[in-house]
Amino acid sequence: MDIQWPLLIFSVLLGVTSGCFVFLGVGEIKGKFKDVRFLGALIAFVCLAVGGCVSVLHMGHPERATHLLGNLGSGLSKELFTVAIMGIVSLVYLVLAKKDYPGASKVFGIIGAVLGLVLPVVAGASYLIAARPAWDSFTLPLMFLGSGLGIGMTLMAALVVLRGKADEAAFAVKLALVGVVAMVVLSLAYVAWIAMAPYQAESRSIGRLISGDLALAFWLGVVVVGLALPVALTLVAMKSVGKSTELSAPKNLAGYLFAACACSVVGAVVLRIIMYGVGTSVEQFIYR
């Protein structure tokens, strides 16, 4: 299947929103990260808005996007409503974070975190099509969620190191590690599904990833750059921050985390390219 770049970019940007808000929601529960919550919410809101605009470009007639309201049970309609609700919550949280209303900020931060967990899953669920076996598994939307956690939480941890309180850096890096570990586990779960999916065919076989035409993209783009490096860089950051309440080289520490975030983006994009590559149809489902 051809790569649908608007939808690919949309899903990655939704992931950034998701990961940022999960991070901020945990911070609200713990009473941390107040110095970066406005910037984090702004990044999340911008990514959501840009992603939504880009996704409309996928339609042959973008002006007909409102027709989705006529079929509220469809995956695309559910995705539209989830994005709209997330947009409202993120905008309200952005205003509250700027004005400093602690109680309300905590409530909307937690709501945003819950929606952050739901948003990429709903977006990924719209790909679940029985006629495309390599897509028809709950591991695909979970892969979307995992990449979002890895990207968004490493990004937010880097911002905490640069602009937050020094005594919050260690906790921020721990959250980043949780995000990248989730990304690794859920990404590999989707790869395992490709190997186990029914109606196996050469075009959607795991062999294309292991030693075929997609092997370079998989081993270099996904495994090395997209999964191994983010984990390694986050572990280096964790070792560097230790338990100290003072950071001797915050720019260097943030650099590890920004690099982990960038590598996670590369891995997320490449894995989605592979997803489209193996997303071929089962002919008998179409011509029966």
C-alpha positions as CSV (number, residue, x, y, z in Angstrom):
1,M,0.0,0.0,0.0
2,D,1.2,3.5,-0.8
3,I,2.4,5.6,2.2
4,Q,-0.3,8.0,3.3
5,W,2.0,10.8,4.4
6,P,-0.7,13.2,5.8
7,L,-2.1,10.4,8.0
8,L,1.4,9.3,9.0
9,I,2.4,12.8,10.1
10,F,-1.0,13.2,11.8
11,S,-0.4,10.0,13.9
12,V,3.1,11.0,14.9
13,L,2.0,14.5,16.0
14,L,-0.9,13.1,17.9
15,G,1.6,10.9,19.7
16,V,3.6,14.0,20.8
17,T,0.4,15.5,22.2
18,S,-0.4,12.2,24.0
19,G,3.1,11.8,25.6
20,C,3.3,15.4,26.7
21,F,-0.1,15.3,28.4
22,V,0.6,12.0,30.1
23,F,3.8,13.5,31.5
24,L,2.1,16.7,32.6
25,G,-0.8,14.7,34.1
26,V,1.6,12.7,36.3
27,G,3.3,16.0,37.2
28,E,0.0,17.4,38.3
29,I,-0.7,14.4,40.5
30,K,2.8,14.7,42.0
31,G,2.7,18.5,42.3
32,K,5.7,18.8,39.9
33,F,6.8,20.4,36.6
34,K,4.9,23.7,37.2
35,D,7.7,25.6,35.5
36,V,7.3,23.8,32.2
37,R,3.6,22.9,32.1
38,F,2.7,26.0,30.0
39,L,5.4,25.3,27.4
40,G,4.5,21.6,27.4
41,A,0.8,22.3,26.9
42,L,1.6,24.7,24.1
43,I,3.7,22.2,22.3
44,A,0.9,19.6,22.7
45,F,-1.8,21.9,21.5
46,V,0.3,23.1,18.5
47,C,1.1,19.5,17.5
48,L,-2.6,18.5,17.8
49,A,-3.7,21.5,15.7
50,V,-1.1,21.0,13.0
51,G,-1.7,17.3,12.9
52,G,-5.5,17.8,12.5
53,C,-4.9,20.3,9.6
54,V,-2.5,17.9,7.9
55,S,-4.8,14.9,8.2
56,V,-7.5,16.8,6.3
57,L,-5.1,16.9,3.3
58,H,-5.6,13.2,3.0
59,M,-9.1,13.7,1.8
60,G,-9.7,14.3,-1.9
61,H,-12.2,17.0,-0.9
62,P,-11.2,18.5,2.5
63,E,-14.3,20.6,2.5
64,R,-16.3,17.4,2.9
65,A,-14.7,16.6,6.3
66,T,-18.0,17.6,8.0
67,H,-19.7,14.6,6.3
68,L,-18.1,12.4,9.0
69,L,-20.7,13.8,11.4
70,G,-23.3,11.8,9.4
71,N,-21.7,8.5,10.5
72,L,-21.0,8.8,14.2
73,G,-20.2,5.1,14.5
74,S,-17.2,5.1,12.1
75,G,-13.6,5.1,13.3
76,L,-12.9,8.4,11.6
77,S,-15.8,10.1,13.4
78,K,-14.7,8.8,16.8
79,E,-11.2,10.0,16.0
80,L,-12.6,13.5,15.0
81,F,-14.5,13.8,18.3
82,T,-11.6,12.6,20.4
83,V,-9.3,15.1,18.7
84,A,-11.8,17.9,19.2
85,I,-12.3,17.1,22.9
86,M,-8.5,16.8,23.4
87,G,-8.2,20.2,21.7
88,I,-10.7,21.8,24.1
89,V,-9.0,20.3,27.2
90,S,-5.5,21.2,26.0
91,L,-6.6,24.8,25.3
92,V,-8.2,25.2,28.7
93,Y,-5.2,23.6,30.4
94,L,-2.9,26.0,28.5
95,V,-4.9,29.0,29.8
96,L,-5.0,27.7,33.3
97,A,-1.3,26.9,33.4
98,K,-0.6,30.5,32.3
99,K,-2.9,32.1,34.9
100,D,-1.8,29.7,37.6
101,Y,-5.0,28.1,39.0
102,P,-3.6,25.1,40.7
103,G,-6.8,23.2,41.5
104,A,-8.3,23.6,38.0
105,S,-5.0,22.9,36.4
106,K,-4.7,19.6,38.2
107,V,-8.2,18.5,37.2
108,F,-7.6,19.4,33.5
109,G,-4.1,18.0,33.6
110,I,-5.4,14.6,34.7
111,I,-8.2,14.7,32.2
112,G,-5.6,15.5,29.5
113,A,-3.5,12.6,30.6
114,V,-6.4,10.2,30.3
115,L,-7.3,11.5,26.9
116,G,-3.6,11.3,26.0
117,L,-3.8,7.6,26.6
118,V,-7.0,7.3,24.6
119,L,-6.2,9.5,21.7
120,P,-3.5,7.5,19.8
121,V,-5.5,4.3,20.5
122,V,-8.6,5.7,18.9
123,A,-6.5,7.0,15.9
124,G,-4.9,3.6,15.5
125,A,-8.1,1.7,15.8
126,S,-9.4,3.3,12.6
127,Y,-6.8,1.2,10.8
128,L,-8.2,-2.1,12.0
129,I,-9.5,-3.7,8.8
130,A,-10.0,-7.4,8.4
131,A,-9.0,-7.3,4.8
132,R,-5.5,-6.0,5.7
133,P,-4.3,-8.7,8.2
134,A,-1.1,-6.9,9.1
135,W,-3.2,-4.1,10.5
136,D,-6.1,-6.0,12.1
137,S,-4.8,-6.3,15.7
138,F,-5.0,-4.2,18.9
139,T,-1.2,-4.1,18.8
140,L,-1.3,-1.5,16.0
141,P,-3.1,1.2,18.1
142,L,-1.0,0.3,21.0
143,M,2.1,0.8,18.9
144,F,0.8,4.3,18.1
145,L,0.4,4.9,21.9
146,G,3.9,3.6,22.6
147,S,5.6,5.8,20.1
148,G,3.7,8.8,21.5
149,L,4.8,8.1,25.0
150,G,8.4,7.7,24.0
151,I,8.5,10.9,22.0
152,G,6.4,13.1,24.2
153,M,7.9,12.1,27.5
154,T,11.6,12.4,26.5
155,L,10.8,15.8,25.1
156,M,9.1,16.9,28.3
157,A,11.9,15.5,30.4
158,A,14.4,17.6,28.4
159,L,12.4,20.7,29.0
160,V,12.3,20.0,32.7
161,V,16.1,19.7,32.8
162,L,16.5,23.0,30.9
163,R,13.7,25.1,32.5
164,G,12.4,23.3,35.5
165,K,13.6,22.8,39.0
166,A,16.8,20.8,39.5
167,D,15.3,18.5,42.1
168,E,12.6,17.5,39.6
169,A,15.1,16.3,36.9
170,A,15.6,12.8,38.3
171,F,11.9,12.1,38.4
172,A,11.4,13.6,34.9
173,V,14.1,11.3,33.5
174,K,12.5,8.3,35.2
175,L,9.2,9.1,33.4
176,A,11.1,9.5,30.1
177,L,12.6,6.0,30.7
178,V,9.1,4.6,31.3
179,G,8.0,6.2,28.0
180,V,10.8,4.7,25.9
181,V,10.4,1.3,27.5
182,A,6.7,1.4,26.7
183,M,7.6,2.4,23.1
184,V,10.0,-0.5,22.8
185,V,7.6,-3.1,24.2
186,L,4.5,-2.0,22.2
187,S,6.5,-1.5,18.9
188,L,7.9,-5.0,19.1
189,A,4.4,-6.3,20.0
190,Y,3.2,-4.9,16.7
191,V,6.2,-6.5,14.8
192,A,5.3,-9.8,16.4
193,W,1.8,-9.4,15.1
194,I,3.1,-9.0,11.6
195,A,4.8,-12.4,12.0
196,M,1.6,-14.1,13.4
197,A,-1.1,-12.4,11.3
198,P,-3.5,-14.7,9.4
199,Y,-3.6,-15.1,5.7
200,Q,0.2,-14.9,5.3
201,A,1.6,-13.7,2.0
202,E,5.0,-12.6,0.8
203,S,3.9,-8.9,0.6
204,R,3.1,-8.8,4.3
205,S,5.5,-11.4,5.7
206,I,8.0,-10.9,8.6
207,G,10.7,-12.0,6.1
208,R,10.5,-8.6,4.4
209,L,11.5,-7.1,7.8
210,I,14.1,-9.6,8.8
211,S,16.0,-10.1,5.5
212,G,14.0,-8.7,2.7
213,D,13.5,-5.3,1.1
214,L,12.4,-3.7,4.4
215,A,15.3,-5.1,6.4
216,L,17.4,-2.0,6.3
217,A,14.5,0.2,7.4
218,F,13.6,-2.2,10.1
219,W,17.0,-3.0,11.6
220,L,18.6,0.4,11.2
221,G,15.6,2.8,11.3
222,V,13.4,1.0,13.9
223,V,15.6,-1.3,16.0
224,V,18.8,0.6,16.2
225,V,17.8,4.3,15.8
226,G,14.2,4.1,16.9
227,L,14.4,1.8,19.9
228,A,17.9,1.0,21.1
229,L,19.3,4.5,21.0
230,P,16.4,6.2,22.9
231,V,16.7,3.6,25.7
232,A,20.5,4.0,25.8
233,L,20.4,7.8,25.7
234,T,17.8,7.9,28.4
235,L,19.8,5.6,30.6
236,V,22.8,7.8,30.1
237,A,20.7,10.8,31.2
238,M,19.5,8.9,34.2
239,K,23.0,8.0,35.2
240,S,24.1,11.6,34.7
241,V,21.4,13.1,36.8
242,G,21.7,10.5,39.6
243,K,20.0,11.7,42.8
244,S,21.6,15.1,42.9
245,T,19.4,18.1,43.5
246,E,21.9,20.2,41.5
247,L,22.7,19.7,37.8
248,S,26.2,20.5,36.8
249,A,25.7,20.3,33.1
250,P,21.9,20.7,32.3
251,K,22.5,21.4,28.6
252,N,24.4,18.2,28.1
253,L,21.8,16.2,30.1
254,A,19.0,17.8,28.1
255,G,20.9,17.0,24.9
256,Y,20.7,13.3,25.6
257,L,17.0,13.5,26.1
258,F,16.4,15.7,23.0
259,A,18.5,13.1,21.0
260,A,16.4,10.3,22.5
261,C,13.3,12.2,21.4
262,A,14.6,12.7,17.9
263,C,15.6,9.1,17.5
264,S,12.1,8.1,18.7
265,V,10.5,10.2,16.0
266,V,12.7,8.6,13.4
267,G,11.7,5.1,14.6
268,A,8.0,6.1,14.7
269,V,8.1,7.3,11.2
270,V,10.0,4.3,9.8
271,L,7.8,1.8,11.6
272,R,4.7,3.5,10.1
273,I,6.3,3.3,6.7
274,I,6.8,-0.4,7.2
275,M,3.2,-0.6,8.4
276,Y,2.0,0.8,5.1
277,G,4.4,-1.5,3.3
278,V,2.9,-4.6,4.8
279,G,-0.7,-3.4,4.7
280,T,-1.7,-5.3,1.6
281,S,-5.2,-6.8,1.2
282,V,-6.4,-10.3,1.2
283,E,-7.8,-10.7,-2.3
284,Q,-10.6,-13.1,-1.5
285,F,-12.0,-10.6,1.0
286,I,-12.4,-8.1,-1.8
287,Y,-13.5,-10.3,-4.7
288,R,-15.6,-12.9,-2.9
